[in-house]
Amino acid sequence: MADGGFREAVEVCGFADLGYIGLPYTWDNRQQGRSNVKVRLDRGLANAKFLNLFQSVKVWHVQTTQSDHCCLVVEGLKGSNSRNHKRRAFQYENMWRRDPSYRQVVNSVCYNSDRPSTLNQLSAQLGSISSSLSSWEKNSFGSVKKEMSLLRSELESIRRSSLHSGPSRRERFLMSKISELLSREEIMMKQRSRIAWLQEGDRNTAFFHAKARERAQSNRILALKKEDGSIVTSQEALETEAMDFYSKLFTRQEDLDPGPILNCVQEKVTGHMNESLMKPFTAEEVRHEGESLRNHAETWFQRRLCLSSNEVCHICFLFNQS
Amino acid sequence: MKLLCLNCQGLEQSEAVREVRSLCELNVPWVVFLSETGFFSDRVDGLVRMLGMEGCFGMGSRGRGGGLALLWSREVIVKVGSYDKLHVDATVRAVLSQSEEWRFMGFYGESRRELRHRSWDLFKLLSFPKRSPVDMRR
């Protein structure tokens, strides 16, 4: 609804729209033809505290017949029964770089193995980096939340015992530790929320949390429609359906003849151009491109994986060869 | 935990009540919030029985349109805080897990555009106490 007052009120209250599953409107004036109006008038809103009570909160638009409005069914699911805990796919966390031991972990893998000479070896090396990072993360970061609550309770007990004096050394230490954890949490949630316009360091963790949650909600696949029109919802069926779909999509179709289509396309690339396009990259070219892409792939590899620019060049060559 | 919210546009017709009942039977909600019940008086006892719920709170329409009803099952203990003809604000606690307590705000937007800002002001006012609201609009 184009109502600034509502949006402003929602923002002031710190509410997040719970979204919906089902048809995109909640009110239908049931008029015929062009005078028909369908809008989303009813919605579920909740603040972060409420969302934290549940593992997932979903809103269904349930169709009704006696009223022009949909029925909203809000369901809050607690932990275990909502989804089977699968091992999370490896994901690089921006906060890792803040830990001094991060470099050591990456280096220990890189220096203990030979320089990769094929893409397979490179992928294997990246794989071993990610697995050692995963176990390193578990040991040195653990559960930020759990650590945070432990630190908070310790801080509380320390402060209780020093009601009439200034902060002790231990208290200062705890405070800095908590604030480091907060920064880490913020960096993590910011990365998840994909919001680039707020600066790290603003301590907007709750906001990033809410945004990340919104993203996770909208990214979750609850059901897939199969080619024959039937709908699958179970986790395993979803997985096999997705696998089937993409392996079919990316498999070469043997009986396909591109001739008729190519006949309609004007030839733009001459034989000479094609020859120069097919030429392998030279180290000079890669370096030159690397200059202009300083903020992109090259620096990503260098900063994250502590690689030298020569090694980046080498990786580019490997991609070129395959 | 399930909540069910519906703008029923009048519950005088028995078909309308039956539909709400079937929705309740299907979803087994803990809390049901109905707006535009069209009930003139505050009494919603009959509705509680028909929907198989445990407790209720009604706000009569005092005229054409309007009317709110909050109903809940035996799964929860509900304390109604504030209410008027546009909202019901309640604290809901699960019987089985006493730690699970949250706040439900059933909100029915002011239909007259020129008065709508009142709705949003109320909205902001209600959200100030530091509990945790969920709410349904319209």
Boltz contact constraints between the chains, C-beta under 6 A:
constraints:
  - contact:
      token1: [A, 5]
      token2: [B, 117]
      max_distance: 6.0
  - contact:
      token1: [A, 5]
      token2: [B, 120]
      max_distance: 6.0
  - contact:
      token1: [A, 6]
      token2: [B, 120]
      max_distance: 6.0
  - contact:
      token1: [A, 9]
      token2: [B, 120]
      max_distance: 6.0
  - contact:
      token1: [A, 9]
      token2: [B, 123]
      max_distance: 6.0
  - contact:
      token1: [A, 9]
      token2: [B, 124]
      max_distance: 6.0
  - contact:
      token1: [A, 12]
      token2: [B, 124]
      max_distance: 6.0
  - contact:
      token1: [A, 13]
      token2: [B, 127]
      max_distance: 6.0
  - contact:
      token1: [A, 41]
      token2: [B, 138]
      max_distance: 6.0
  - contact:
      token1: [A, 42]
      token2: [B, 137]
      max_distance: 6.0
  - contact:
      token1: [A, 42]
      token2: [B, 138]
      max_distance: 6.0
  - contact:
      token1: [A, 43]
      token2: [B, 137]
      max_distance: 6.0
  - contact:
      token1: [A, 44]
      token2: [B, 136]
      max_distance: 6.0
  - contact:
      token1: [A, 45]
      token2: [B, 135]
      max_distance: 6.0
  - contact:
      token1: [A, 46]
      token2: [B, 134]
      max_distance: 6.0
  - contact:
      token1: [A, 47]
      token2: [B, 132]
      max_distance: 6.0
  - contact:
      token1: [A, 49]
      token2: [B, 132]
      max_distance: 6.0
  - contact:
      token1: [A, 50]
      token2: [B, 102]
      max_distance: 6.0
  - contact:
      token1: [A, 50]
      token2: [B, 132]
      max_distance: 6.0
  - contact:
      token1: [A, 50]
      token2: [B, 134]
      max_distance: 6.0
  - contact:
      token1: [A, 66]
      token2: [B, 15]
      max_distance: 6.0
  - contact:
      token1: [A, 66]
      token2: [B, 16]
      max_distance: 6.0
  - contact:
      token1: [A, 66]
      token2: [B, 19]
      max_distance: 6.0
  - contact:
      token1: [A, 67]
      token2: [B, 8]
      max_distance: 6.0
  - contact:
      token1: [A, 67]
      token2: [B, 9]
      max_distance: 6.0
  - contact:
      token1: [A, 69]
      token2: [B, 7]
      max_distance: 6.0
  - contact:
      token1: [A, 71]
      token2: [B, 6]
      max_distance: 6.0
  - contact:
      token1: [A, 71]
      token2: [B, 23]
      max_distance: 6.0
  - contact:
      token1: [A, 72]
      token2: [B, 5]
      max_distance: 6.0
  - contact:
      token1: [A, 73]
      token2: [B, 4]
      max_distance: 6.0
  - contact:
      token1: [A, 73]
      token2: [B, 27]
      max_distance: 6.0
  - contact:
      token1: [A, 74]
      token2: [B, 3]
      max_distance: 6.0
  - contact:
      token1: [A, 75]
      token2: [B, 2]
      max_distance: 6.0
  - contact:
      token1: [A, 76]
      token2: [B, 1]
      max_distance: 6.0
